[in-house]
Amino acid sequence: MPELSRFYGIIVRLIYSDTMQHNKPHVHVYYGEYEASVGIDGELLAGSLPVKQLKLVQAWTAIHEEELYKAWNLAVRNMTFDKIEPLK
């Protein structure tokens, strides 16, 4: 599962051909022992994150929405995508 970005201890990844469980465009987020699927629109789809980290991910997805959709569209077609700048 390729890494898309990393910031404040949060790792964001995309899975190639990942349309089975959640048809909605989303990323997989890891923070310590927490794991979650978060829609590109910021909706928590599965799993859990501490509130502060979820808000950071939601802010990051809002800032990078266009880049995320581009990466998602490439990933579901098994094509490589570029990393996205971390939240600063």
C-alpha positions as CSV (number, residue, x, y, z in Angstrom):
1,M,0.0,0.0,0.0
2,P,1.9,3.1,-1.2
3,E,2.3,6.1,1.1
4,L,0.6,9.2,-0.1
5,S,1.7,11.6,2.7
6,R,3.0,11.7,6.2
7,F,2.5,14.5,8.8
8,Y,2.4,14.9,12.6
9,G,2.7,11.1,13.0
10,I,-0.2,10.4,10.6
11,I,0.5,8.2,7.6
12,V,-1.9,8.4,4.6
13,R,-1.9,5.7,2.1
14,L,-3.8,4.6,-1.1
15,I,-4.5,1.1,-2.2
16,Y,-4.4,0.1,-5.8
17,S,-7.7,-1.1,-7.2
18,D,-9.4,-0.3,-3.9
19,T,-13.1,0.0,-4.8
20,M,-14.6,-3.1,-3.3
21,Q,-15.3,-2.2,0.3
22,H,-15.8,1.6,-0.1
23,N,-16.8,2.7,-3.5
24,K,-16.4,6.3,-2.4
25,P,-12.9,7.8,-3.1
26,H,-11.0,7.5,0.1
27,V,-7.6,7.2,1.8
28,H,-6.4,4.9,4.5
29,V,-5.0,6.7,7.6
30,Y,-2.8,5.3,10.3
31,Y,-1.9,7.0,13.6
32,G,-0.2,4.8,16.3
33,E,-2.6,1.9,16.9
34,Y,-5.5,3.7,15.1
35,E,-6.6,2.9,11.5
36,A,-9.3,4.6,9.5
37,S,-10.7,5.0,6.0
38,V,-11.5,8.6,5.3
39,G,-13.3,9.9,2.2
40,I,-11.6,12.5,0.2
41,D,-14.5,14.7,1.3
42,G,-13.4,14.2,4.9
43,E,-16.1,11.7,6.0
44,L,-14.9,9.0,8.3
45,L,-16.0,5.8,6.5
46,A,-14.5,3.1,8.8
47,G,-12.3,2.7,11.8
48,S,-11.4,5.4,14.2
49,L,-8.9,8.2,14.9
50,P,-8.5,10.6,17.8
51,V,-10.5,13.7,17.2
52,K,-7.5,16.0,16.8
53,Q,-5.9,13.7,14.2
54,L,-9.2,13.3,12.3
55,K,-9.5,17.1,12.1
56,L,-6.0,17.3,10.7
57,V,-6.7,14.7,8.1
58,Q,-10.0,16.5,7.2
59,A,-8.1,19.8,6.8
60,W,-5.4,18.1,4.7
61,T,-8.0,16.4,2.4
62,A,-9.8,19.8,2.0
63,I,-6.5,21.5,1.0
64,H,-5.5,18.8,-1.4
65,E,-8.8,17.7,-2.8
66,E,-7.9,18.1,-6.4
67,E,-4.6,16.2,-6.0
68,L,-6.3,13.4,-4.0
69,Y,-8.9,12.8,-6.8
70,K,-6.2,12.7,-9.3
71,A,-4.2,10.1,-7.2
72,W,-7.4,8.1,-6.5
73,N,-8.2,7.9,-10.2
74,L,-4.7,6.6,-11.0
75,A,-4.7,4.2,-8.1
76,V,-8.0,2.5,-9.0
77,R,-6.5,1.9,-12.4
78,N,-3.3,0.4,-10.9
79,M,-1.3,3.3,-12.0
80,T,1.4,5.0,-9.9
81,F,0.6,8.4,-8.4
82,D,2.7,11.2,-6.9
83,K,3.0,11.9,-3.2
84,I,1.1,14.9,-1.8
85,E,2.7,17.5,0.3
86,P,2.2,17.0,4.1
87,L,0.2,19.4,6.2
88,K,2.5,22.0,7.8
